[in-house]
């Protein structure tokens, strides 16, 4: 009997460790991908899904209204890219293209919002991925997933959109961000974190900074500037910092509970969300002047996206959010879902205007996350957190 008790206890401990690893690295962490594959290598084409050798149109997207379209009914990988491709002729306008990964297979899809044409373009199957970071031109998606006998290894892989090319990055990265030509990776441990800058092909790694902080999110904040903020929690005070090679770290926000930060494309502004008195707050910070501008609506900054010219911010704003929930923890962990409207925040005027009311357009509740927008601000794309489906809206 004692032997059986020991075996049972060992099994419980093993399961407990797995749960802790999952929630520490993945729950509430938009930078980390989850895909327990059971192997430490990338699944080959045809393993766990359907291989695609040629681009071909697939089932058409569903038009919910003249401007709102449900691109996919099934769940997609969190993270997509909206591209303005060069016009075919001098007189024609740029072609807007949306690229994303299907969660079940990892196949890459391309959607043309103006023509409403959906095409599967990948030739490699990578099942189980849940998030991706795309290069702005859509040539590569940097995906992440778990592997190993205990799913304890975090793999990061550069997946080519239309070819079989690809490459691995360092294992067990805790963060990854992309720009037009560079990658920013973060390796964290008990002794702190190290941020590394690489070319978009994974070559020429250079250390950007080291810090004793071991739980960070990192992103680009314009040229040669980087935004870092502590992992958000409603029970912990968080801070956001800008780092440059000349000035080192400078605090731009905090300490605030539940702090999440989103830098504008050129780094001239930082959008900050936090929790106060059980309500979500939004504010703009000007790093050059340290000016703080409260905004009239509240949400989590991860439900927002900046326009390329930094004049506007588009956000999923919850309708009647609960005052008894714990923000942002409950939302990241999937304990609650929002019923959103999309609002546009005018940066210079400091006002917000309603863009999309899902209840009127789709007759269902949508919880917007992973928002993306094309450089000309004509097409807004987002994932519905309720079921993982992908949507687009013509602005």
C-alpha positions as CSV (number, residue, x, y, z in Angstrom):
1,X,0.0,0.0,0.0
2,X,2.8,2.4,0.9
3,X,4.4,1.8,-2.5
4,X,1.1,2.7,-4.3
5,X,0.8,5.9,-2.2
6,X,4.3,6.9,-3.2
7,X,3.6,6.3,-6.9
8,X,0.3,8.2,-6.7
9,X,2.1,11.1,-4.9
10,X,4.8,11.2,-7.6
11,X,2.2,11.3,-10.3
12,X,0.4,14.2,-8.6
13,X,3.6,16.2,-8.2
14,X,4.5,15.6,-11.9
15,X,1.0,16.9,-13.0
16,X,1.4,19.8,-10.6
17,X,4.7,20.8,-12.1
18,X,3.2,20.7,-15.6
19,X,0.4,22.9,-14.6
20,X,2.8,25.4,-12.9
21,X,5.0,25.5,-16.0
22,X,1.9,26.1,-18.3
23,X,0.5,28.9,-16.3
24,X,3.9,30.6,-15.5
25,X,5.0,30.7,-19.1
26,X,1.7,30.8,-21.1
27,X,-1.3,31.9,-19.2
28,X,-1.7,35.6,-19.5
29,X,1.4,36.0,-21.5
30,X,0.7,37.1,-25.0
31,X,4.4,36.7,-26.0
32,X,4.5,32.9,-25.4
33,X,3.1,30.2,-27.7
34,X,1.6,27.0,-26.6
35,X,1.8,23.8,-28.6
36,X,2.7,20.6,-26.8
37,X,4.0,18.5,-29.6
38,X,5.9,15.9,-27.7
39,X,9.0,16.4,-29.8
40,X,11.9,18.9,-29.8
41,X,11.9,19.3,-33.6
42,X,9.4,21.0,-36.0
43,X,6.8,18.6,-37.3
44,X,7.3,17.8,-41.0
45,X,4.8,18.5,-43.6
46,X,2.0,15.9,-43.5
47,X,2.5,15.1,-39.8
48,X,-0.7,16.0,-38.0
49,X,-2.3,17.9,-40.9
50,X,-2.5,18.4,-44.6
51,X,0.5,19.5,-46.7
52,X,-0.1,22.1,-49.3
53,X,2.0,22.2,-52.4
54,X,0.2,24.8,-54.5
55,X,-1.7,28.0,-53.7
56,X,-5.4,27.6,-54.3
57,X,-8.6,29.4,-53.2
58,X,-10.4,27.9,-50.3
59,X,-13.9,28.4,-48.8
60,X,-14.9,32.1,-49.1
61,X,-15.0,34.2,-46.0
62,X,-18.5,35.1,-44.6
63,X,-19.7,38.6,-45.0
64,X,-21.6,39.5,-41.8
65,X,-22.3,43.1,-43.0
66,X,-21.0,45.2,-46.0
67,X,-17.9,46.2,-43.9
68,X,-17.6,43.3,-41.4
69,X,-16.3,39.9,-42.5
70,X,-15.6,36.7,-40.6
71,X,-12.5,35.5,-42.4
72,X,-12.3,32.1,-40.6
73,X,-14.9,30.2,-38.7
74,X,-12.3,27.9,-37.0
75,X,-9.6,29.1,-34.5
76,X,-6.6,30.9,-35.8
77,X,-3.2,31.5,-34.3
78,X,-3.1,34.6,-32.2
79,X,-1.2,37.2,-34.3
80,X,-1.7,38.2,-38.0
81,X,-0.3,40.7,-40.4
82,X,-2.0,43.2,-42.7
83,X,0.1,44.2,-45.7
84,X,-0.1,46.9,-48.3
85,X,1.4,45.3,-51.3
86,X,2.7,47.4,-54.2
87,X,0.2,48.2,-56.9
88,X,0.3,46.2,-60.1
89,X,0.2,49.3,-62.2
90,X,1.0,53.0,-61.6
91,X,-2.6,53.9,-61.7
92,X,-3.9,51.2,-59.3
93,X,-3.9,51.4,-55.5
94,X,-2.0,49.1,-53.1
95,X,-3.5,45.7,-52.5
96,X,-4.4,45.0,-48.9
97,X,-3.5,41.4,-47.9
98,X,-4.2,39.6,-44.5
99,X,-2.0,36.7,-43.6
100,X,-2.5,34.3,-40.7
101,X,-2.0,30.8,-39.5
102,X,-4.7,28.2,-38.9
103,X,-4.3,26.9,-35.4
104,X,-5.1,23.2,-36.1
105,X,-2.6,22.7,-38.9
106,X,-0.3,25.8,-38.8
107,X,-1.0,26.3,-42.6
108,X,-0.6,29.9,-43.8
109,X,-3.6,31.6,-45.3
110,X,-3.9,34.8,-47.3
111,X,-7.1,36.9,-47.5
112,X,-7.8,39.8,-49.8
113,X,-10.4,42.1,-48.1
114,X,-11.4,44.0,-51.2
115,X,-11.9,40.9,-53.3
116,X,-13.0,38.7,-50.4
117,X,-10.8,35.9,-51.6
118,X,-9.2,33.4,-49.2
119,X,-6.3,31.3,-50.2
120,X,-4.1,28.7,-48.5
121,X,-0.6,29.5,-49.4
122,X,1.7,27.4,-47.1
123,X,3.4,24.2,-48.0
124,X,4.4,23.1,-44.4
125,X,2.2,21.8,-41.7
126,X,2.9,22.9,-38.1
127,X,0.1,21.9,-35.9
128,X,-0.6,23.2,-32.4
129,X,0.8,26.7,-32.6
130,X,-1.2,29.4,-30.7
131,X,0.6,32.7,-31.4
132,X,2.9,34.2,-33.9
133,X,4.9,37.4,-34.6
134,X,5.1,38.4,-38.3
135,X,7.6,40.4,-40.2
136,X,5.7,43.4,-41.6
137,X,6.1,42.2,-45.2
138,X,4.5,38.8,-44.3
139,X,7.5,36.8,-45.5
140,X,8.1,35.1,-42.1
141,X,6.0,34.2,-39.0
142,X,8.0,33.6,-35.8
143,X,6.0,30.9,-34.0
144,X,6.5,29.3,-30.6
145,X,5.5,26.0,-29.1
146,X,6.3,23.5,-26.3
147,X,8.1,20.2,-26.8
148,X,10.0,17.6,-24.9
149,X,8.7,14.6,-22.9
150,X,7.3,17.0,-20.2
151,X,6.5,19.8,-22.6
152,X,9.1,21.9,-20.8
153,X,11.1,23.2,-23.8
154,X,9.9,26.4,-25.5
155,X,10.8,26.4,-29.2
156,X,10.9,29.5,-31.4
157,X,10.9,28.9,-35.1
158,X,11.0,31.2,-38.1
159,X,8.3,29.9,-40.5
160,X,8.4,31.1,-44.2
161,X,5.0,32.0,-45.5
162,X,5.2,30.5,-49.0
163,X,8.2,28.2,-49.0
164,X,9.6,25.3,-47.0
165,X,12.4,27.5,-45.6
166,X,12.7,28.1,-41.9
167,X,15.1,28.2,-38.9
168,X,15.1,27.8,-35.1
169,X,16.0,30.4,-32.6
170,X,17.5,29.8,-29.2
171,X,15.4,27.6,-27.1
172,X,13.4,28.7,-24.0
173,X,13.1,32.4,-25.0
174,X,10.7,34.2,-22.7
175,X,9.9,37.0,-25.2
176,X,10.1,37.8,-28.9
177,X,9.3,41.0,-30.9
178,X,9.8,41.9,-34.6
179,X,10.4,45.0,-36.7
180,X,10.9,45.4,-40.4
181,X,14.4,44.0,-40.4
182,X,15.2,42.8,-36.9
183,X,14.2,40.5,-34.1
184,X,14.3,41.3,-30.4
185,X,14.5,38.2,-28.2
186,X,14.5,38.0,-24.4
187,X,16.0,35.2,-22.3
188,X,15.0,35.2,-18.6
189,X,16.0,33.2,-15.6
190,X,16.5,33.5,-11.9
191,X,19.4,35.9,-12.4
192,X,17.5,38.3,-14.6
193,X,17.0,38.9,-18.3
194,X,19.1,39.4,-21.4
195,X,17.7,41.1,-24.5
196,X,19.3,40.3,-27.9
197,X,18.9,42.0,-31.3
198,X,19.2,39.8,-34.4
199,X,18.8,40.2,-38.1
200,X,15.5,39.0,-39.4
201,X,17.2,35.8,-40.6
202,X,18.3,35.0,-37.1
203,X,22.0,36.0,-37.7
204,X,24.3,38.5,-36.1
205,X,23.1,38.4,-32.5
206,X,24.0,41.5,-30.4
207,X,23.2,42.0,-26.7
208,X,21.0,45.0,-26.2
209,X,20.7,45.1,-22.5
210,X,20.8,43.0,-19.3
211,X,18.6,43.5,-16.3
212,X,18.1,41.8,-12.9
213,X,14.3,41.8,-13.7
214,X,13.3,38.3,-14.7
215,X,9.7,38.7,-15.7
216,X,9.4,41.2,-18.6
217,X,7.7,41.9,-21.9
218,X,9.8,43.6,-24.6
219,X,9.0,45.3,-27.9
220,X,10.4,47.9,-30.3
221,X,9.7,51.5,-29.6
222,X,11.0,53.2,-32.7
223,X,14.6,53.2,-34.0
224,X,17.2,52.0,-31.5
225,X,14.7,52.2,-28.7
226,X,12.9,49.4,-26.8
227,X,10.0,49.2,-24.4
228,X,10.1,46.8,-21.5
229,X,7.4,46.4,-18.8
230,X,7.0,43.9,-16.0
231,X,4.5,41.1,-16.3
232,X,1.1,42.5,-15.5
233,X,-0.9,41.4,-12.5
234,X,-3.7,43.1,-10.6
235,X,-2.0,42.2,-7.3
236,X,1.5,43.5,-8.2
237,X,2.7,47.0,-9.0
238,X,4.3,47.2,-12.5
239,X,6.5,49.6,-14.3
240,X,7.3,50.4,-17.9
241,X,10.7,51.5,-19.1
242,X,12.2,52.8,-22.3
243,X,15.8,51.7,-23.1
244,X,18.3,53.4,-25.5
245,X,21.9,52.6,-25.8
246,X,22.8,56.1,-24.7
247,X,20.4,56.7,-21.8
248,X,19.9,53.1,-20.5
249,X,16.5,52.5,-18.7
250,X,14.1,55.4,-18.1
251,X,10.7,54.8,-16.4
252,X,7.8,56.0,-18.5
253,X,4.9,54.6,-16.3
254,X,4.4,53.0,-13.0
255,X,4.3,51.8,-10.4
256,X,0.7,50.8,-11.3
257,X,-1.3,47.7,-10.7
258,X,-2.0,45.5,-13.8
259,X,0.2,47.7,-16.0
260,X,0.4,46.9,-19.7
261,X,2.2,49.2,-22.2
262,X,2.1,49.5,-26.0
263,X,4.6,51.8,-27.7
264,X,3.6,53.7,-30.9
265,X,5.5,52.7,-34.1
266,X,8.0,55.5,-33.9
267,X,8.1,55.5,-30.1
268,X,6.7,59.0,-29.7
269,X,3.9,57.8,-27.4
270,X,3.3,54.9,-25.0
271,X,-0.3,53.7,-24.4
272,X,-0.6,52.5,-20.8
273,X,-3.4,50.5,-19.2
274,X,-3.7,49.7,-15.5
275,X,-6.3,48.8,-12.9
276,X,-7.6,51.3,-10.2
277,X,-10.5,50.6,-7.9
278,X,-11.4,47.4,-9.9
279,X,-11.8,49.4,-13.1
280,X,-9.6,49.5,-16.2
281,X,-7.9,52.8,-17.0
282,X,-6.1,54.1,-20.2
283,X,-3.6,56.9,-20.5
284,X,-1.1,58.3,-23.0
285,X,2.5,59.0,-22.0
286,X,4.8,61.3,-23.9
287,X,8.3,59.9,-23.1
288,X,10.0,63.2,-24.3
289,X,8.1,65.4,-21.8
290,X,6.8,62.8,-19.3
291,X,3.3,64.3,-20.0
292,X,0.5,61.9,-18.9
293,X,-2.9,62.2,-20.6
294,X,-5.8,60.3,-19.2
295,X,-8.1,58.9,-21.8
296,X,-12.0,58.8,-21.6
297,X,-12.3,55.0,-22.1
298,X,-10.8,52.0,-20.4
299,X,-9.5,48.6,-21.6
300,X,-6.4,46.5,-21.6
301,X,-3.6,47.8,-23.9
302,X,-3.2,44.4,-25.4
303,X,-6.7,44.9,-27.0
304,X,-5.4,47.9,-29.0
305,X,-3.3,48.7,-32.0
306,X,-1.6,51.9,-33.2
307,X,-2.0,53.4,-36.7
308,X,1.2,53.6,-38.6
309,X,1.2,57.4,-38.5
310,X,0.7,57.5,-34.7
311,X,-2.4,59.7,-35.1
312,X,-4.9,57.1,-33.9
313,X,-5.3,54.0,-31.7
314,X,-8.0,51.4,-32.3
315,X,-9.2,49.4,-29.2
316,X,-11.6,46.8,-28.2
317,X,-13.6,48.5,-25.4
318,X,-15.7,46.2,-23.1
319,X,-19.3,47.0,-22.7
320,X,-20.4,47.1,-19.1
321,X,-17.3,45.3,-17.7
322,X,-17.7,43.6,-14.3
323,X,-16.5,45.5,-11.3
324,X,-16.0,42.1,-9.5
325,X,-13.4,40.7,-11.9
326,X,-9.6,40.8,-11.5
327,X,-8.1,42.8,-14.4
328,X,-6.1,42.0,-16.4
329,X,-5.5,38.5,-14.9
330,X,-9.0,37.0,-15.5
331,X,-9.0,38.1,-19.1
332,X,-5.5,36.7,-19.9
333,X,-6.3,33.4,-18.2
334,X,-9.7,33.0,-20.0
335,X,-11.7,33.3,-16.8
336,X,-13.9,36.0,-18.4
337,X,-14.7,37.3,-21.8
338,X,-15.7,40.7,-22.9
339,X,-18.5,42.0,-25.1
340,X,-16.6,44.7,-27.1
341,X,-17.1,47.7,-29.2
342,X,-14.3,49.0,-31.4
343,X,-13.4,52.7,-30.6
344,X,-10.9,55.0,-32.3
345,X,-8.8,57.3,-30.1
346,X,-7.7,60.5,-31.7
347,X,-4.3,61.2,-30.2
348,X,-4.0,65.0,-30.9
349,X,-7.6,65.7,-30.0
350,X,-7.7,63.3,-27.0
351,X,-11.2,62.1,-27.8
352,X,-12.7,58.7,-28.8
353,X,-15.2,57.9,-31.4
354,X,-17.2,54.7,-31.9
355,X,-16.1,52.7,-35.0
356,X,-17.9,49.3,-34.7
357,X,-20.7,48.0,-32.5
358,X,-20.6,44.2,-32.8
359,X,-24.1,43.8,-31.3
360,X,-25.5,45.8,-34.2
361,X,-23.3,44.4,-37.0
362,X,-22.9,40.7,-36.1
363,X,-25.7,40.1,-33.5
364,X,-23.2,38.3,-31.3
365,X,-20.7,39.2,-28.6
366,X,-17.1,39.5,-29.8
367,X,-14.0,39.8,-27.6
368,X,-11.4,41.5,-29.7
369,X,-7.7,40.7,-29.3
370,X,-4.6,40.7,-31.5
371,X,-5.7,43.7,-33.4
372,X,-3.8,44.5,-36.6
373,X,-4.1,47.3,-39.2
374,X,-2.6,48.0,-42.6
375,X,-0.3,51.0,-43.0
376,X,-2.9,53.1,-44.8
377,X,-5.5,52.4,-42.1
378,X,-8.1,51.0,-44.4
379,X,-8.6,47.5,-42.9
380,X,-8.7,46.5,-39.3
381,X,-8.3,42.8,-38.4
382,X,-8.8,41.1,-35.0
383,X,-9.2,37.7,-33.4
384,X,-12.4,36.9,-31.4
385,X,-11.1,35.6,-28.1
386,X,-14.4,33.8,-27.5
387,X,-13.8,31.2,-30.3
388,X,-10.5,32.1,-31.9
389,X,-12.1,33.2,-35.2
390,X,-10.6,35.9,-37.4
391,X,-12.5,39.0,-38.5
392,X,-11.8,42.1,-40.7
393,X,-13.5,45.4,-40.8
394,X,-13.3,48.1,-43.6
395,X,-12.5,51.4,-42.0
